[in-house]
Amino acid sequence: MSAQNLLARVSQVVGVVLCGLVLVFGSYVFGAYIAGRSNSPIGPGGPFHLEDQNGKPVSDQDMKGRPFVVFFGYTHCPDICPTTLFEISEVMKSLGRDADRTGALFITVDPERDTPATLKDYLSNFDAHVRGLTGAPAAVDTALKAYRVYAKKIPLKDGDYTMDHTAVVYLMDKHGQFVALFDLKRTPEVAAAEMRRFL
């Protein structure tokens, strides 16, 4: 590997690490902001019209009648997104049969690359109850605004790009209303018990 290629590779790795740090810090600040507003009648969430990994249309109305969690991310995410989806999958498994009475949405912040087929392949690594949603950029932007999610494309030196985005998990009740930020830093059984409270 030439010195120039090595330098480019190091720069890319440093860029990804810095983006990760921004995500963690941004999530902490955003979490504190939302937590401070959790008693507000108007919280994150609202109308959206997207499609899942099977090409089936999905709207906020389709989620009514069951509590569900929502996480925004993208399939090219190096660490935070797959880790979070794994943790959500563990909660779904801990729910047992009750998982069929709840929901878990993974909404992309990168519709340019995350087609339904891409999401389907990616989500095959996680629990089957996790639904991936994508759509036209304008439709995804509507969902981002509804959930107050920050997302920005970060160009890399090799012509590729990464995404800087809010990395929190929202717990919504069966009416589609925001309940709280969903804490995954506890046992899956405890997290599952919280979801069962809203069945």
Long-range contacts (C-beta under 8 A, 24 or more apart in sequence): 8-157, 8-158, 11-157, 12-156, 12-157, 12-158, 15-154, 15-156, 15-157, 15-162, 16-78, 16-162, 19-154, 19-162, 19-164, 20-78, 20-79, 20-80, 22-164, 23-80, 23-164, 23-165, 23-166, 23-167, 24-80, 24-167, 26-150, 26-164, 26-166, 26-167, 27-166, 27-167, 27-168, 30-148, 30-150, 30-166, 30-168, 31-168, 31-181, 34-148, 34-168, 34-181, 35-180, 35-181, 38-178, 38-180, 43-177, 43-178, 44-146, 44-147, 44-148, 44-170, 44-178, 45-70, 45-146, 45-147, 45-170, 45-172, 45-176, 45-177, 45-178, 46-145, 46-146, 46-147, 47-142, 47-146, 48-107, 48-133, 48-139, 48-142, 48-143, 48-146, 49-135, 49-139, 49-142, 50-107, 50-133, 50-134, 50-135, 50-139, 50-140, 50-143, 51-116, 51-133, 51-134, 51-135, 52-116, 52-119, 52-131, 52-132, 52-133, 53-116, 53-117, 53-119, 53-120, 53-123, 53-131, 53-132, 54-116, 54-120, 55-116, 58-131, 58-133, 60-146, 60-176, 61-176, 63-103, 63-105, 63-172, 63-176, 64-174, 64-175, 64-176, 65-174, 66-101, 66-102, 66-103, 66-174, 66-199, 67-102, 67-103, 67-171, 67-172, 67-173, 67-174, 67-179, 67-195, 67-198, 67-199, 68-102, 68-103, 68-104, 68-105, 68-171, 68-172, 69-102, 69-103, 69-104, 69-105, 69-169, 69-170, 69-171, 69-172, 69-182, 69-195, 70-105, 70-107, 70-147, 70-169, 70-170, 70-172, 71-104, 71-105, 71-106, 71-107, 71-167, 71-168, 71-169, 71-170, 72-106, 72-107, 72-108, 72-109, 72-143, 72-144, 72-147, 72-149, 72-151, 72-165, 72-166, 72-167, 73-106, 73-107, 73-108, 73-109, 73-165, 73-167, 74-108, 74-109, 74-110, 74-113, 74-114, 74-163, 74-165, 75-108, 75-110, 75-113, 75-114, 75-118, 75-119, 75-122, 76-110, 76-113, 76-162, 76-163, 77-162, 77-163, 78-162, 80-167, 81-167, 82-125, 84-167, 84-169, 84-184, 85-123, 85-125, 85-126, 85-130, 86-126, 87-184, 87-188, 88-126, 88-127, 88-130, 88-169, 88-184, 89-126, 89-127, 89-129, 89-130, 90-127, 90-188, 91-184, 91-188, 91-191, 91-192, 91-195, 92-127, 92-129, 92-130, 93-127, 93-188, 94-188, 94-189, 94-191, 94-192, 95-192, 95-195, 95-196, 98-192, 98-195, 98-196, 98-199, 99-127, 99-129, 100-129, 101-199, 102-129, 102-195, 102-199, 103-129, 103-131, 104-129, 104-130, 104-131, 105-130, 105-131, 105-132, 105-133, 106-130, 106-131, 106-132, 106-133, 107-132, 107-133, 107-134, 107-140, 107-143, 107-147, 108-132, 108-133, 108-134, 108-140, 109-140, 109-144, 109-149, 109-151, 109-163, 109-165, 110-153, 110-163, 111-135, 111-136, 111-137, 111-139, 111-140, 112-137, 171-195, 171-198, 173-198, 174-198, 174-199
